[in-house]
Amino acid sequence: MVKKYIPSEKEKYMCEKHKKFFRKKLLDWKNEIMESNAKGLYVNEVDREISSADIIDQASSQTEKNVEMRTLNRQMKLLAKINKTIKKIDDGTYGYCEETGEPIGLKRLIARPIATLSIEAQEKHEKNEKIFADM
């Protein structure tokens, strides 16, 4: 049985092994999203050919299409973030907080490979968002 590699705190932060691991994780995620989008678009094309005269069915179909479009839009934004993150691996800035320059941490990156802020900076950002939202 082949043991699957998981980045370790014992290794130098963002060593080549870490970068390779996260690049693969991001590329796999990207491919998964693209396959999902392709299947969704195919189903949409087939669905368009089946239209109903019933107004309730049409309304339901329209609502489903709106939800699908919002999902597709979210996935397109996620693909852009994944691509941006892969570029950060290439230029050596991946894994470091955009606000503080400190390491984001392996556990956080494994859980959310597109994270750009450390937990502390993210909490501060969310706290500020809440304060402005409450005004």
C-alpha positions as CSV (number, residue, x, y, z in Angstrom):
1,M,0.0,0.0,0.0
2,V,1.4,3.4,-1.0
3,K,1.3,6.0,1.8
4,K,-0.3,9.2,0.6
5,Y,1.9,12.2,1.2
6,I,0.6,14.9,3.5
7,P,2.7,18.1,4.2
8,S,4.2,18.1,7.7
9,E,5.2,20.9,10.1
10,K,8.5,19.1,10.5
11,E,9.5,20.0,6.9
12,K,10.6,23.5,5.8
13,Y,7.5,25.6,5.2
14,M,6.6,25.8,1.5
15,C,9.4,23.5,0.4
16,E,9.2,21.9,-3.0
17,K,7.2,18.9,-1.6
18,H,4.6,21.3,-0.2
19,K,4.3,23.2,-3.4
20,K,4.0,20.1,-5.5
21,F,1.3,18.7,-3.1
22,F,-0.8,22.0,-3.2
23,R,-0.4,22.3,-7.0
24,K,-1.7,18.8,-7.5
25,K,-4.6,19.5,-5.0
26,L,-5.5,22.7,-6.8
27,L,-5.3,21.1,-10.3
28,D,-7.4,18.2,-9.2
29,W,-10.0,20.6,-7.8
30,K,-9.9,22.7,-11.0
31,N,-10.4,19.6,-13.2
32,E,-13.3,18.4,-11.0
33,I,-15.1,21.8,-11.3
34,M,-14.5,21.9,-15.1
35,E,-15.9,18.3,-15.5
36,S,-18.9,19.2,-13.3
37,N,-19.5,22.4,-15.4
38,A,-19.3,20.5,-18.7
39,K,-21.9,17.9,-17.5
40,G,-24.2,20.7,-16.2
41,L,-24.0,22.6,-19.5
42,Y,-24.8,19.4,-21.4
43,V,-27.8,18.7,-19.2
44,N,-28.9,22.3,-19.8
45,E,-28.7,21.9,-23.6
46,V,-30.8,18.6,-23.4
47,D,-33.3,20.3,-21.0
48,R,-33.8,23.3,-23.3
49,E,-35.2,21.0,-26.0
50,I,-37.9,19.7,-23.6
51,S,-40.2,22.7,-23.0
52,S,-43.6,22.5,-21.4
53,A,-46.8,24.4,-22.2
54,D,-47.6,24.3,-18.5
55,I,-46.8,27.7,-16.9
56,I,-46.0,26.2,-13.5
57,D,-43.5,23.8,-15.1
58,Q,-42.0,26.7,-17.0
59,A,-41.6,28.8,-13.8
60,S,-40.1,25.8,-12.0
61,S,-37.7,25.3,-14.9
62,Q,-36.7,29.0,-14.9
63,T,-36.0,28.9,-11.2
64,E,-33.8,25.9,-11.6
65,K,-31.9,27.6,-14.4
66,N,-31.4,30.7,-12.2
67,V,-29.9,28.5,-9.5
68,E,-27.7,26.7,-12.0
69,M,-26.5,30.0,-13.4
70,R,-25.6,31.3,-9.9
71,T,-23.8,28.0,-9.2
72,L,-21.9,28.2,-12.5
73,N,-21.0,31.9,-11.8
74,R,-19.6,30.9,-8.3
75,Q,-17.7,28.1,-9.9
76,M,-16.2,30.4,-12.5
77,K,-15.0,32.7,-9.7
78,L,-13.6,29.7,-7.9
79,L,-11.7,28.7,-11.0
80,A,-10.2,32.2,-11.2
81,K,-9.1,32.0,-7.6
82,I,-7.6,28.5,-8.2
83,N,-5.7,29.9,-11.2
84,K,-4.5,32.9,-9.2
85,T,-3.3,30.5,-6.4
86,I,-1.4,28.3,-8.9
87,K,0.4,31.5,-10.1
88,K,1.3,32.3,-6.4
89,I,2.9,28.8,-6.1
90,D,4.9,29.6,-9.3
91,D,6.1,33.0,-8.0
92,G,6.9,31.8,-4.5
93,T,4.3,33.8,-2.6
94,Y,1.9,30.9,-1.9
95,G,1.2,30.1,1.7
96,Y,1.9,33.5,3.0
97,C,-0.8,36.0,4.3
98,E,-1.4,38.8,1.9
99,E,-1.8,41.2,4.9
100,T,0.9,40.2,7.3
101,G,3.3,38.2,5.2
102,E,3.3,35.5,7.9
103,P,2.8,31.8,7.0
104,I,-0.9,30.9,6.7
105,G,-0.2,27.4,8.0
106,L,-0.4,24.0,6.6
107,K,-3.6,22.9,8.3
108,R,-5.5,25.9,7.0
109,L,-4.1,25.5,3.5
110,I,-5.0,21.8,3.4
111,A,-8.6,22.7,4.5
112,R,-8.8,25.7,2.1
113,P,-6.0,25.7,-0.5
114,I,-7.0,29.1,-1.9
115,A,-6.7,30.8,1.5
116,T,-4.9,34.2,1.2
117,L,-5.1,35.3,4.8
118,S,-3.9,33.7,8.1
119,I,-6.6,32.8,10.5
120,E,-5.9,35.9,12.6
121,A,-6.1,38.2,9.6
122,Q,-9.2,36.5,8.3
123,E,-10.9,36.9,11.7
124,K,-9.9,40.6,11.8
125,H,-11.3,41.0,8.3
126,E,-14.6,39.3,9.2
127,K,-14.9,41.3,12.3
128,N,-14.4,44.6,10.4
129,E,-17.0,43.4,7.8
130,K,-19.5,42.8,10.5
131,I,-18.9,46.2,12.1
132,F,-19.5,47.9,8.7
133,A,-22.5,45.7,8.0
134,D,-24.1,46.7,11.3
135,M,-23.7,50.4,10.6
